Amino acid sequence: MTQSQALSILKTGANVFLTGEPGSGKTHTINEYAAYLVGKGIEPAITASTGIAATHIDGMTIHSWSGIGIKKKLTKHDLNKIASSGYITKRVRRAKVLIIDEVSMLPPETLSMIDAVCREIKKNSEPFGGIQVVLVGDFFQLPPVIRTETEDISQSPLIEESIGRFAYDSPAWTRANSVVCYLTEQYRQDDKDYLAVLSAIRRNVFNDDHLRSIKAREIKSHTALERAPKLFSRNIDVDRVNNEMLAKLSGESRTFEMFSRGAKQLVASLKKNCLSPETLELKIGGAVMFTKNNLKEGFVNGTLGVVDGFDKNGGQPIIKTRSGRRIKVLPMEWKMEENGKIRAQIMQLPLRLAWAITVHKSQGMSLDEAVMDLSDVFEFGQGYVALSRVRRFSGLHLLGWNERAFQVDPEVLVKDEYFRHASSDAETMFRGT
């Protein structure tokens, strides 16, 4: 399905699951639909499953928007408390369109809680209280994190634990009866051979021919390009590389500490989802990456650059991007709202050292080139996410890999075939209307 076809279906007001391969234009399509709605006087609620994903779309987390916060379970008392909050109630009541990005990382119980909140506040028994719901994501990418800890609650939860792992296992997903729009165009990868390898991984037909193409991009660590971001599976490798590279630079270092205020647990959640570190140490010549969107200043999450100097007056770093633009970087804010108040807030420079980042934190980025070590991949989809960050074979530099790096979740593979067929059926149906 093309972007224009998906946009036409969205404009009908139907609930939609918008999916497709990385680089197929899911975010662009959502931005187009949001602009259309604003032009019609409708302000869409734009949310995402994680704080990292929310920064990509200038939205807020669905947890904050719905008022469920960090809850893993929802009791009747919780629901009544959320529904009595003037700010949350006002926000949900005026919502006509709810967009949830990176739905692949949303546990099924959370989707059910959001549905319950919307129905309660709207006083409407229809799915999500009658709000048009647009679910966006790709289940071949990183799955929800399964947490084993339990909450101490004195009441029985309204929503029983799901036996499934993914959002599509939620009864709320089934009741929404969304039209599947599977985008098939490709805008990130412009190398047909590379795209063929990525598609082979996605369809579980990766073979020896594809592996030979991958092996051709293998390098030794001492030949790795210093200017290219390095992707690792684990934080310990990322920190090691960044610290080593920073130490190699001569000159004085400048340290920037994160400011935080608010409830301890919520602050901890913000810090975990923030791409900028609590303590940011910079030197002139350091490789950095912007961690937040600011189109006015000329950068987005994933923009790469180098520390060109420090402002003589305020000491702020001046970053020279790869396009040649020089930007004086000021602190930006990450916050979490609940019950109409800012419950937690952190402030830090929207930067991080970018010699290395984790695969998880690379999700949603488009990179011209990257050095990757996939030898410690431990999750289905991790290798696929990493490989699909770059545009072409010439930008891929591999230090190593394991067998899991080219595997996808067998359950998702089966579900994806269903989504493809459902999208084809929708395309046929809407073409005839």
C-alpha positions as CSV (number, residue, x, y, z in Angstrom):
1,M,0.0,0.0,0.0
2,T,1.3,3.5,-0.8
3,Q,1.4,6.4,1.6
4,S,-1.3,8.2,-0.3
5,Q,-3.6,5.2,-0.1
6,A,-3.0,4.9,3.6
7,L,-3.7,8.6,4.1
8,S,-7.0,8.3,2.2
9,I,-8.0,5.5,4.6
10,L,-7.0,7.5,7.6
11,K,-9.2,10.4,6.4
12,T,-12.3,8.2,6.5
13,G,-12.0,8.1,10.3
14,A,-11.5,4.4,10.6
15,N,-9.3,2.9,13.2
16,V,-6.0,2.0,11.5
17,F,-2.9,-0.1,12.2
18,L,-0.2,1.6,10.1
19,T,2.8,-0.7,9.6
20,G,5.6,-1.4,7.1
21,E,9.3,-2.0,6.9
22,P,11.8,0.5,8.4
23,G,12.1,3.4,6.1
24,S,8.7,2.9,4.5
25,G,7.4,6.3,5.6
26,K,5.2,5.5,8.6
27,T,6.2,8.7,10.5
28,H,5.9,10.8,7.4
29,T,2.4,9.5,6.8
30,I,1.4,10.2,10.3
31,N,2.8,13.8,10.1
32,E,0.8,14.3,6.9
33,Y,-2.4,13.1,8.6
34,A,-1.8,15.2,11.6
35,A,-1.3,18.3,9.3
36,Y,-4.6,17.4,7.5
37,L,-6.4,17.2,10.9
38,V,-5.0,20.5,12.1
39,G,-6.1,22.1,8.8
40,K,-9.7,20.8,9.7
41,G,-9.5,22.3,13.1
42,I,-8.9,19.0,14.9
43,E,-5.9,18.7,17.2
44,P,-4.7,15.1,17.2
45,A,-3.3,13.5,20.4
46,I,0.1,12.4,19.3
47,T,1.7,9.9,21.6
48,A,4.3,7.1,21.7
49,S,4.9,4.0,23.7
50,T,8.3,5.2,25.0
51,G,9.9,8.4,25.9
52,I,12.6,7.9,23.2
53,A,10.0,7.3,20.5
54,A,8.0,10.4,21.7
55,T,10.9,12.6,21.0
56,H,10.9,11.5,17.3
57,I,7.3,12.8,16.8
58,D,7.3,15.8,19.2
59,G,4.6,14.0,21.2
60,M,4.2,12.7,24.7
61,T,4.2,9.2,26.1
62,I,0.8,7.4,26.0
63,H,1.3,6.7,29.7
64,S,1.4,10.4,30.5
65,W,-1.4,11.3,28.1
66,S,-3.8,8.7,29.5
67,G,-2.9,9.3,33.1
68,I,-1.9,5.7,33.8
69,G,1.7,6.8,34.4
70,I,4.0,4.0,35.4
71,K,1.2,1.6,36.4
72,K,1.4,-2.0,35.3
73,K,-2.1,-2.8,36.6
74,L,-5.4,-0.8,36.8
75,T,-7.9,-1.2,39.6
76,K,-11.3,0.3,39.9
77,H,-9.9,2.8,42.4
78,D,-7.2,3.8,39.9
79,L,-9.7,4.2,37.1
80,N,-12.0,6.4,39.2
81,K,-9.0,8.5,40.3
82,I,-7.8,9.1,36.7
83,A,-11.4,9.9,35.6
84,S,-11.8,12.5,38.4
85,S,-8.7,14.4,37.3
86,G,-9.8,17.5,35.5
87,Y,-6.8,17.8,33.3
88,I,-6.8,14.2,32.1
89,T,-10.5,14.3,31.7
90,K,-10.4,17.4,29.6
91,R,-7.6,16.0,27.4
92,V,-9.4,12.7,26.7
93,R,-12.9,14.2,26.3
94,R,-11.7,16.6,23.6
95,A,-9.7,13.9,21.8
96,K,-11.1,12.8,18.5
97,V,-8.0,11.1,17.1
98,L,-5.4,9.3,19.2
99,I,-2.1,8.3,17.5
100,I,0.2,5.8,19.3
101,D,3.6,5.4,17.7
102,E,6.0,2.4,18.3
103,V,3.0,0.3,19.4
104,S,5.3,-2.8,19.0
105,M,6.9,-1.9,22.3
106,L,3.6,-1.5,24.1
107,P,2.5,-4.5,26.3
108,P,-1.0,-5.8,25.7
109,E,-2.1,-4.9,29.3
110,T,-1.1,-1.3,28.7
111,L,-3.3,-1.0,25.6
112,S,-6.2,-2.5,27.5
113,M,-5.7,0.1,30.3
114,I,-5.7,3.0,27.8
115,D,-8.9,1.6,26.2
116,A,-10.5,1.4,29.7
117,V,-9.5,5.0,30.6
118,C,-10.9,6.4,27.3
119,R,-14.2,4.5,27.6
120,E,-14.6,5.6,31.3
121,I,-13.9,9.3,30.6
122,K,-15.9,9.4,27.4
123,K,-18.8,7.5,29.0
124,N,-18.8,5.6,25.7
125,S,-18.7,1.8,25.5
126,E,-17.2,1.8,22.0
127,P,-13.5,0.9,21.7
128,F,-11.4,3.7,23.1
129,G,-14.5,5.6,23.9
130,G,-15.2,6.2,20.2
131,I,-11.9,8.0,19.5
132,Q,-10.3,7.2,16.2
133,V,-7.2,5.2,17.2
134,V,-4.2,5.1,14.9
135,L,-1.6,2.5,16.0
136,V,1.8,2.8,14.3
137,G,4.7,0.4,14.4
138,D,6.5,-2.7,13.1
139,F,6.4,-5.8,15.2
140,F,9.7,-7.0,13.7
141,Q,11.4,-4.3,15.6
142,L,12.2,-4.3,19.3
143,P,9.5,-6.0,21.4
144,P,8.1,-4.8,24.8
145,V,10.4,-5.3,27.8
146,I,8.9,-7.9,30.1
147,R,9.2,-6.9,33.7
148,T,8.9,-9.6,36.4
149,E,8.3,-7.4,39.4
150,T,4.8,-7.2,40.8
151,E,2.9,-4.3,42.2
152,D,1.6,-4.2,45.7
153,I,-2.1,-3.4,45.2
154,S,-4.9,-3.9,47.6
155,Q,-7.6,-4.4,45.0
156,S,-8.0,-6.8,42.1
157,P,-7.0,-5.4,38.7
158,L,-9.7,-4.6,36.2
159,I,-7.6,-6.1,33.5
160,E,-6.2,-9.6,34.0
161,E,-2.7,-10.4,33.0
162,S,-2.4,-11.3,29.3
163,I,-0.8,-14.5,28.2
164,G,0.5,-12.7,25.1
165,R,3.5,-10.4,24.7
166,F,2.5,-8.0,22.0
167,A,-0.1,-5.3,21.7
168,Y,-2.1,-7.3,19.2
169,D,-2.7,-9.9,21.9
170,S,-4.8,-7.3,23.8
171,P,-8.7,-7.6,23.6
172,A,-8.7,-3.9,23.1
173,W,-6.7,-4.4,19.8
174,T,-9.4,-6.9,18.6
175,R,-12.3,-4.7,19.6
176,A,-10.8,-1.7,17.7
177,N,-11.1,-3.7,14.5
178,S,-8.4,-1.6,12.8
179,V,-7.9,-1.4,9.1
180,V,-4.4,-2.6,8.4
181,C,-2.3,-0.3,6.2
182,Y,1.0,-2.0,5.3
183,L,3.2,0.5,3.6
184,T,5.3,-1.1,0.8
185,E,7.3,1.8,-0.6
186,Q,10.9,2.3,0.6
187,Y,12.5,5.7,1.3
188,R,15.4,5.0,3.6
189,Q,17.3,2.2,1.8
190,D,18.3,3.2,-1.8
191,D,20.5,0.1,-2.4
192,K,18.6,-2.7,-4.0
193,D,21.1,-5.4,-2.9
194,Y,21.0,-4.2,0.7
195,L,17.3,-4.0,0.7
196,A,17.1,-7.6,-0.5
197,V,19.2,-8.7,2.5
198,L,16.9,-6.8,4.9
199,S,13.8,-8.2,3.3
200,A,15.3,-11.7,3.5
201,I,15.8,-11.3,7.2
202,R,12.3,-10.0,7.7
203,R,10.8,-12.9,5.7
204,N,13.0,-15.5,7.4
205,V,14.6,-16.6,4.1
206,F,18.1,-15.4,4.9
207,N,20.5,-17.8,3.3
208,D,24.2,-18.3,2.4
209,D,24.1,-15.9,-0.5
210,H,22.8,-13.1,1.9
211,L,25.5,-14.1,4.4
212,R,28.2,-13.7,1.8
213,S,27.0,-10.2,1.2
214,I,27.1,-9.5,4.9
215,K,30.6,-11.0,5.2
216,A,31.8,-8.6,2.5
217,R,31.1,-5.7,5.0
218,E,33.1,-7.3,7.8
219,I,36.0,-5.1,9.2
220,K,38.6,-5.3,12.0
221,S,38.1,-3.1,15.0
222,H,41.4,-1.2,14.3
223,T,40.1,-0.2,10.8
224,A,36.7,1.1,12.0
225,L,35.9,4.6,10.9
226,E,36.1,6.9,13.9
227,R,33.6,9.4,12.5
228,A,30.9,6.7,12.1
229,P,28.5,5.9,15.0
230,K,29.1,2.5,16.5
231,L,26.1,0.3,17.5
232,F,26.3,-2.3,20.2
233,S,23.7,-4.5,21.9
234,R,24.7,-3.6,25.5
235,N,25.4,-0.4,27.3
236,I,28.6,-1.6,28.8
237,D,30.2,-1.7,25.3
238,V,28.8,1.7,24.4
239,D,30.2,3.4,27.5
240,R,33.6,1.7,27.1
241,V,34.0,3.0,23.5
242,N,32.7,6.5,24.2
243,N,35.0,6.9,27.3
244,E,38.0,5.5,25.4
245,M,37.5,7.9,22.5
246,L,36.9,10.9,24.7
247,A,40.1,10.2,26.6
248,K,42.1,10.2,23.4
249,L,41.2,13.8,22.8
250,S,43.6,16.5,24.1
251,G,42.3,19.7,25.7
252,E,40.1,20.6,28.6
253,S,36.9,18.7,29.2
254,R,33.6,20.4,30.2
255,T,31.0,18.6,32.3
256,F,27.3,19.3,32.2
257,E,25.1,17.9,34.9
258,M,21.4,17.0,34.4
259,F,18.9,19.0,36.5
260,S,15.9,17.0,37.9
261,R,13.0,17.6,40.1
262,G,9.8,15.7,41.0
263,A,8.7,12.3,42.3
264,K,11.7,9.9,42.6
265,Q,10.2,7.0,40.6
266,L,9.0,9.3,37.8
267,V,12.4,11.1,37.6
268,A,14.1,7.7,37.3
269,S,11.7,6.8,34.5
270,L,12.5,10.0,32.6
271,K,16.2,9.5,33.0
272,K,16.0,6.0,31.7
273,N,14.1,7.1,28.6
274,C,16.3,10.2,28.0
275,L,19.0,9.7,25.4
276,S,21.1,12.4,27.1
277,P,23.2,11.2,30.1
278,E,23.0,12.5,33.6
279,T,26.6,13.6,33.4
280,L,27.7,14.8,30.0
281,E,31.5,15.3,29.5
282,L,32.5,17.0,26.3
283,K,35.8,18.1,24.6
284,I,36.5,20.0,21.5
285,G,36.6,17.4,18.7
286,G,34.2,15.1,20.4
287,A,31.6,13.2,18.3
288,V,28.1,13.9,19.4
289,M,24.5,13.2,18.5
290,F,21.5,15.4,19.2
291,T,18.9,13.6,21.3
292,K,15.8,15.8,20.8
293,N,14.0,17.5,17.9
294,N,14.3,21.3,17.5
295,L,13.6,22.1,13.9
296,K,13.8,25.9,14.6
297,E,17.4,25.5,15.7
298,G,18.1,23.0,12.8
299,F,18.5,19.6,14.5
300,V,16.5,16.5,15.1
301,N,17.1,13.4,17.2
302,G,19.9,11.6,15.4
303,T,21.7,14.6,13.9
304,L,25.4,14.0,14.1
305,G,28.1,16.6,14.7
306,V,31.4,17.5,16.4
307,V,32.1,19.8,19.3
308,D,33.6,22.9,17.6
309,G,34.1,24.9,20.7
310,F,32.4,26.5,23.8
311,D,30.6,29.8,24.0
312,K,32.8,32.4,25.7
313,N,30.0,33.8,27.7
314,G,27.8,31.0,28.9
315,G,30.1,28.0,28.2
316,Q,27.5,26.2,26.1
317,P,29.0,23.8,23.5
318,I,29.0,24.9,19.9
319,I,28.3,21.9,17.6
320,K,29.2,21.8,13.9
321,T,26.9,19.4,12.1
322,R,27.9,17.3,9.2
323,S,26.0,19.8,7.0
324,G,28.4,22.5,8.2
325,R,25.9,24.4,10.4
326,R,27.2,25.7,13.8
327,I,24.7,25.5,16.6
328,K,25.0,26.8,20.2
329,V,23.3,24.2,22.2
330,L,21.2,25.1,25.2
331,P,19.5,22.8,27.8
332,M,16.2,21.3,26.9
333,E,13.4,19.8,29.0
334,W,11.9,16.4,29.3
335,K,8.9,16.2,31.6
336,M,6.1,13.9,32.7
337,E,2.6,15.2,33.5
338,E,0.0,13.5,35.6
339,N,-3.3,14.9,36.9
340,G,-2.6,18.1,35.1
341,K,0.7,18.8,36.9
342,I,4.3,18.4,36.1
343,R,5.2,15.4,38.3
344,A,8.7,15.1,37.1
345,Q,11.1,17.1,35.0
346,I,14.7,16.8,33.9
347,M,16.8,19.3,32.0
348,Q,20.0,18.6,30.1
349,L,21.8,19.5,26.9
350,P,20.1,17.5,24.0
351,L,23.4,15.8,23.3
352,R,25.2,12.5,23.9
353,L,28.6,11.2,22.9
354,A,28.1,9.4,19.5
355,W,31.1,7.3,18.9
356,A,28.8,4.6,20.1
357,I,25.1,4.0,21.0
358,T,22.9,1.0,21.8
359,V,20.7,-0.7,19.2
360,H,17.7,0.1,21.3
361,K,18.5,3.8,21.3
362,S,19.1,3.8,17.5
363,Q,15.5,2.8,16.8
364,G,13.8,5.4,14.6
365,M,17.1,6.8,13.3
366,S,18.4,7.0,9.7
367,L,22.2,6.9,9.4
368,D,24.4,7.3,6.4
369,E,26.9,4.9,7.9
370,A,27.5,3.0,11.1
371,V,30.0,0.5,12.6
372,M,28.1,-2.4,14.3
373,D,29.0,-5.2,16.6
374,L,26.2,-7.7,16.5
375,S,28.1,-10.6,18.1
376,D,26.2,-10.1,21.4
377,V,22.7,-9.8,20.1
378,F,20.3,-11.4,22.6
379,E,16.8,-10.4,21.4
380,F,14.8,-11.1,18.2
381,G,14.7,-8.0,16.0
382,Q,17.8,-6.5,17.5
383,G,20.1,-7.3,14.6
384,Y,17.3,-6.3,12.1
385,V,16.8,-2.9,13.8
386,A,20.5,-2.2,13.7
387,L,21.0,-3.2,10.1
388,S,18.0,-1.2,8.9
389,R,19.4,2.0,10.4
390,V,21.8,2.5,7.4
391,R,20.8,3.4,3.9
392,R,23.1,1.2,1.8
393,F,25.8,-1.5,1.9
394,S,28.5,1.0,1.6
395,G,27.5,2.5,4.9
396,L,27.6,-0.8,6.8
397,H,30.7,-1.8,8.7
398,L,30.4,-5.0,10.7
399,L,32.7,-6.0,13.5
400,G,31.0,-9.3,14.1
401,W,27.7,-11.1,14.5
402,N,26.0,-14.1,16.0
403,E,23.2,-16.3,14.6
404,R,20.5,-14.4,16.4
405,A,21.4,-11.2,14.6
406,F,19.7,-12.5,11.4
407,Q,16.6,-14.0,13.1
408,V,13.1,-12.7,13.6
409,D,10.5,-13.8,16.1
410,P,8.6,-16.8,14.6
411,E,5.3,-15.6,16.1
412,V,5.7,-12.2,14.5
413,L,6.6,-13.8,11.2
414,V,3.2,-15.6,11.1
415,K,1.3,-12.5,12.3
416,D,3.0,-10.4,9.6
417,E,1.6,-12.5,6.9
418,Y,-1.8,-11.9,8.3
419,F,-1.2,-8.1,8.3
420,R,0.0,-8.2,4.7
421,H,-3.1,-10.0,3.5
422,A,-5.4,-7.8,5.6
423,S,-3.7,-4.7,4.1
424,S,-4.2,-6.1,0.5
425,D,-7.9,-6.7,1.3
426,A,-8.3,-3.2,2.6
427,E,-6.6,-1.8,-0.5
428,T,-9.0,-3.6,-2.7
429,M,-12.0,-2.6,-0.7
430,F,-11.2,1.1,-0.5
431,R,-10.2,1.2,-4.1
432,G,-13.8,0.2,-5.0
433,T,-15.4,2.9,-2.8
